Amino acid sequence: PTRRPHDSGGDSGRKTPAGQIQTGIKRHSLIDKVYAPANLAAAFHHGAHRDGAPSPDGISWSDYRFALEFRLRNLGAHLRDGHYEIKQPRARTIRTKAGGTLVVYIWNIEDRIVQQAVARALLRALRGIFHSVAFGFSRGRCLTAAKKKLVEASQNFDSPYFFSLDIANCFPAMDAGRVLRCFSRYVSDGKVLSLVKS
C-alpha cells in the first residue's frame, strides 16, 4: 500500500516552512543511485549470499565474483549510458506443496544484480510513501515486526478473531499497465522506468 502524493507520514521528501515533511515528491533522477558502485556491490553480495541457481548462460555467482570490480564497473557504465538490456529468462515449472504447479523464471546473474540494485535505490527514495502497516518488500521490515504490529493493533478491537488472507495467483493477475502508471506518479527517470518495465 502506498500513500497518495499529498499524504504525509514518511521521512523522505522536502521540508515545508513549518518544518513538516512533504512526501510523495516525484523523483526525476534515480539512475545514478542504481549504478553507484556501492549499490551495485551491495546488490551482488545480496544475491551471492542467497547463492541461487546459475544463469541460463551457465554463469554462477562464484563465476561472476571473478574480476568482480571490473564486471560491476562495466555494468555500471552500461546502466549509466542506457545501453543495458534485460535478457530473456528461462522458465521452469515446479510443483507446489498444494499439488499445483508454478512457473518460475531464472534470470541471468547480472540481471538479478540490476533488479536488486533498482529495488534498493527505489526503496531508499520512496520509503516515505509506504504506510506504517506495509511490511512487504521493505528493508528493515519483516514477518516478526508485522506480527508485533498486529498484536498492538488487536488491543484496540474487541473481536477475538483474525483473518489470514491470500490472493491466488497474485502477481500474474496484476494489471502491469496500471501498476506502472501509478509508479510513474512518483518516478519519471526514463532509464529507471525502462528497467522496471522490462
N, C-alpha and C positions, 0 to 999 in steps of 0.2 A: 504493500500500500504506500502511496505517496501523497504528499500534501500538494494542494494547488499552489500555483505561483504566489498568490497573495497571502497564503497562510504563514504563520510563524511557528516556531517550535524547534529550531535546529541551531547549530553553531557555525554554519557557513553562510556566506553572503556578505553584504556590506552593512556597516552600521549607520543607522539613521541619526539625525541630530540629537535625538533623545537618548541615544546610546543603545537602543534596541537593535536587534539583528534582523535584517530583511532577508528572507530565504527565497529560494527558487530563482535566483539570478541566472540568466541564461549564460552558458559557457561558450564563448566563441572560439577559444583556442585551448585544446587539450592534448593534441598530438605530441607536443613537446614533453608532456608529462608521461606519455605512453612510452616513447623511445628513450627516455632518460636512462643512462647506464645503470644506475642503482635500481630502477624499477624493473628493467629487463633482467638484471641479475637476480632480483628477488623472485621474479616470476619463474625463472629457470629453477631455482632452488626449491620453490614450492612444488613444481612438478617432479623434480628429481627425487625429492623426499617421498613422494607418493609412489614413485617407481612404477608407473603404468606400463601398458603394453607398448612394444616398439611401434614405430611409424609403419604405415603401409609400404614405405620405401625401404624398410628394414633397419632404419637407424634407431638405436636405443638411447636412453638417457645417458648411459655411460659413454656411448659413442660421441654424443653431442658435447659432453664435457671436455673431450679432447679439443684443444685450441679454443676453449670457451670464450676467452676475451675477444679473440678475432671474430668468432662466429656472431657474438652479440653486437659487436661494433658494426659488422656488415649488415646485420638485421636492422639495427637502429637507423643506419643510413637509408635502407630501403623504405622503412616506415616514414622517415623524415621527408623523403622525396616523393612519397605517394606511389611507389612502384611495387610495394609488397602486395601479393595476391594470395588469398587463402586457397589451399589445394583441395581437391575433391577427397573427402574422407572415404574410408572403407566401411561399408555397412555389414553388421553382423547380427544375426538373430539369436537371442538367448532365451532359455526357458525361465519363467518366473516361479517363485515359491507357490503362487496361487494356481499354477498349472497352465498359465497363458504364455504368450511369447512377447518379447520386447526387442525392438530393433535398436541397437547401439551403434554409434559411429566412432571409428578410430581415426583420429586426426594425426597428421604429421607432428613430430616433436616441436618443430618451430612454430606451427600453427597454435599448438597448445600454450607455448610461451607467450605468443601475441595475445591470445584470448585472456590469459591471466593478467598480462600487463595492462590491457584495456580495462579489465574489471577493477584492478587495483586503482588505476587513475580515476575511473568514474566514481568509485565508492568514496574516494577522498574528496572529490569535487562536489558530489551531490548528496553527501550524507545528511545534510540539513533538511532534505525533503522527505526523508523517511519518518514514518510515525514511530513513536516510542514503543509501540507493540509489534513492530515488524522485526522479526528475528531471522528471516531467511536471507542468505547470501550477503550478509553484512558483517564486516570484520569486527571482531570483539564481541559478537553476539552468538549464542549457542543454545542448544536444547536445554541445558541446565538453567540458563538465565531466563529462557522462555517459561519454564515450569515455575520458577520463582515468581515471575510476573503474574502468572495465572493464579498462584496461591494468594498473592497480595490482592489481586482483583476480586477473588472469591470472598474476601472479608466484607465486601460491600453488597453482597447478594444473599438473600435468604434461601434460595433454592440449593439443595444439596447435589444437584445433577450437573454433569458436564457432558458436552457432545464432542466426540472425536470425529472430525470430518476430513474427507479427502476428495480430490477431484480426479475422476478417472481420465486417463489419457490427457492430463493437464496441458503439458507443453505443446504437443502436436495439435491440440484443439484450439490453441490461442490464435487470435486474428493477428498475424505478424504485422500487417499493414497498420492496424490500429495502434498496436504497441509502439511501433516506430514513430507514428505521428505524435503520440504522447511524449515519447522520448525526445523528439526534436523540439519540444517546447522548452527543454532545458539545455540542450546541446545543439549548436549549429556548426561545429567544426566538421567540415566536409570529409576530411580524411578519417576521422573517428567514426562518423556516421557510415561511411563506406565499409569500414571494418566490421561494424556491428551488423550491418545488413548482410554481409557475406557469411 
